[in-house]
Amino acid sequence: MPRNHRDVDSAQKRDAILAVARRVFQTEGYDGTGMARIASDAGVAPNTLYWYFDDKDALLVAVLDRMIEEALREYADVRTKPLHEQLSWVLAQFEKSPGLIATVHARVPVSPAVRDWHDRFHQAMEALALDQLADSGIPEAERPLVARLGTFVFEGLLSHPGRPAEGEAIMRFVAGLVKQQPKHVESTFGVARVV
C-alpha cells in the first residue's frame, strides 16, 4: 500500500526527533536532558513526542536502534577486512558514544525497555561473532563462549577508555587467538587432541 502524505510527514518528524535526541543525549547526557528540551530543539510541542515514543526510555531505545542500523550498513564494507581490523572498527563505533553506553548500563536495572534492548543487542552482537567464527576452526560447541568472551573484552575496553594503542593491541591479540585454533579437535574420554 503506498504511503500517503501524512505517513511521510510522520516519518520525517520522527526522524527529526531522533536526530535531535541523539545529538542532545550525546552532548548533554541522558539524565541532563528532558523531553521538553528535545521537543523544543526538534521544533515540536512536548506532547507530540508522546505520539511517537511512550517515554524517554523508549526514545533512547529508538536512538540506539538507529545508531545500530547505521553501523550495520557500514559493517558490510568492513566485513571482508582482517579480523583485527573488524574488531577495531566495532570498538571505534562504540567509542563514538561513551555516554550512551554508560547510560544503557545505568538504565538496565531500572528500565524494562532498556534491559530488553540491551539483551537483544548482546544476542545480535554474539550472533554476528558466531557468524564470523564459523570459519575459524574453533569447535562449534566453543564458539558461543568465544563470542561471549569477545563481548566482555569490548565492554572492558569501553569501560576503561583512553588507551587506543592498548585497544588495538588487544584486538590484534584476540584475532591472533582465533587464528591459532586448530582446524579440528577430537575429544576422547575428555582429553582433547588435535587431528
C-alpha positions in Angstrom: 0.0 0.0 0.0 1.5 3.4 -1.0 2.3 5.8 1.8 0.3 9.0 1.9 1.5 12.5 2.6 0.6 12.2 6.3 2.7 9.0 6.6 5.7 10.7 5.0 5.3 13.8 7.3 5.1 11.5 10.3 8.2 9.6 9.3 10.1 12.8 8.7 9.0 14.2 12.1 10.0 11.0 13.8 13.4 11.1 12.1 13.9 14.7 13.1 13.1 13.9 16.7 15.5 11.0 16.7 18.3 13.2 15.3 17.8 15.8 17.9 17.5 13.3 20.8 20.7 11.6 19.6 22.6 14.9 19.5 21.4 16.1 22.8 21.8 12.7 24.6 25.4 12.6 23.3 26.3 16.2 24.1 24.4 16.8 27.4 23.8 13.3 28.6 20.6 11.3 29.1 20.0 12.4 32.7 20.6 16.0 31.9 18.1 16.1 29.0 14.4 16.4 29.5 11.7 15.6 26.9 10.7 19.3 26.8 14.3 20.2 25.7 14.2 17.6 22.9 10.8 18.8 21.8 12.0 22.4 21.7 15.1 21.6 19.7 13.0 19.4 17.3 10.5 22.2 16.9 7.5 20.3 18.1 5.2 20.6 21.1 6.2 18.5 24.1 3.1 16.3 23.9 4.0 15.5 20.3 6.9 13.4 21.5 4.5 11.0 23.2 2.7 10.3 19.9 6.0 8.7 18.8 7.5 7.4 22.0 5.9 6.2 25.2 8.6 7.8 27.4 12.2 8.9 27.5 13.5 5.3 27.7 11.5 4.4 24.5 13.1 7.4 22.8 16.6 6.3 24.0 15.9 2.8 22.6 14.8 4.3 19.3 18.0 6.4 19.1 20.1 3.3 19.9 18.3 1.2 17.2 19.0 3.9 14.7 22.7 4.0 15.6 22.9 0.2 15.3 21.2 0.3 11.9 23.7 2.9 10.6 26.7 0.9 11.9 25.4 -2.4 10.4 25.1 -0.7 7.0 28.8 0.4 7.3 29.8 -3.0 8.6 29.1 -4.6 5.2 32.2 -2.7 3.9 34.4 -3.8 6.9 33.3 -7.5 7.0 35.9 -8.6 4.4 38.8 -7.0 6.2 41.2 -8.9 8.6 39.6 -9.9 11.9 41.6 -7.4 14.0 40.6 -4.6 11.7 36.9 -5.6 12.0 37.2 -5.7 15.8 38.9 -2.3 15.9 36.2 -0.9 13.7 33.5 -2.2 16.0 35.3 -0.8 19.1 35.6 2.6 17.3 31.8 2.6 16.7 31.1 2.2 20.4 33.7 4.8 21.3 31.7 7.4 19.4 29.1 7.4 22.1 30.6 6.5 25.5 27.9 8.4 27.4 25.2 6.4 25.8 26.9 3.1 26.7 27.2 4.2 30.3 23.5 5.3 30.2 22.4 1.9 28.9 24.2 0.1 31.7 22.8 2.5 34.3 19.3 2.1 33.0 19.3 -1.7 32.6 18.4 -2.3 36.3 15.5 0.2 36.3 14.0 0.2 32.8 12.5 -2.9 31.3 12.6 -1.3 27.8 16.3 -0.6 28.1 17.0 -4.0 29.6 15.2 -5.7 26.8 17.1 -3.6 24.2 20.4 -4.4 26.0 19.7 -8.2 26.0 18.7 -8.1 22.3 21.8 -6.1 21.4 24.0 -8.7 23.1 22.3 -11.5 21.3 22.7 -9.7 18.0 26.4 -9.0 18.6 27.1 -12.5 19.7 25.2 -13.8 16.6 27.5 -11.7 14.4 30.5 -13.0 16.2 29.3 -16.6 15.8 28.9 -16.0 12.1 32.5 -14.7 11.9 33.8 -17.6 13.9 32.2 -20.2 11.7 35.4 -20.4 9.5 37.8 -20.0 12.4 38.4 -23.6 13.2 37.1 -23.2 16.8 34.9 -26.1 17.6 31.2 -25.3 17.2 30.4 -26.0 20.8 33.0 -23.5 22.0 32.1 -20.6 19.7 29.3 -19.2 22.0 31.9 -19.0 24.7 34.4 -17.2 22.4 31.6 -14.8 21.3 30.7 -14.1 24.9 34.4 -13.5 25.8 34.6 -11.1 22.9 31.6 -9.2 24.4 33.4 -9.0 27.7 36.6 -7.7 26.1 34.6 -5.0 24.3 32.8 -4.0 27.5 36.1 -3.9 29.4 37.8 -1.7 26.8 34.8 0.6 26.7 34.7 0.9 30.5 38.4 1.9 30.5 38.7 4.3 27.6 41.7 6.5 26.6 44.2 3.9 25.5 43.8 3.5 21.8 47.1 1.7 21.3 46.3 -0.8 24.0 42.8 -1.4 22.5 44.4 -2.0 19.1 46.9 -4.4 20.6 44.1 -6.3 22.4 42.1 -6.6 19.2 45.2 -8.0 17.4 45.8 -10.4 20.2 42.2 -11.6 20.2 42.2 -12.0 16.4 45.5 -14.0 16.8 44.0 -16.3 19.3 41.1 -17.1 16.9 43.5 -17.7 14.0 45.7 -20.1 16.1 42.8 -22.5 16.7 43.4 -26.0 15.2 41.1 -26.9 12.3 39.7 -30.0 14.1 39.7 -31.0 17.7 38.6 -34.5 18.7 37.8 -35.3 22.3 38.2 -38.8 23.5 37.3 -39.6 27.2 37.5 -35.9 28.0 41.0 -35.4 26.6 41.3 -33.1 23.6 43.7 -33.8 20.8 44.4 -32.1 17.5 43.7 -34.3 14.5 
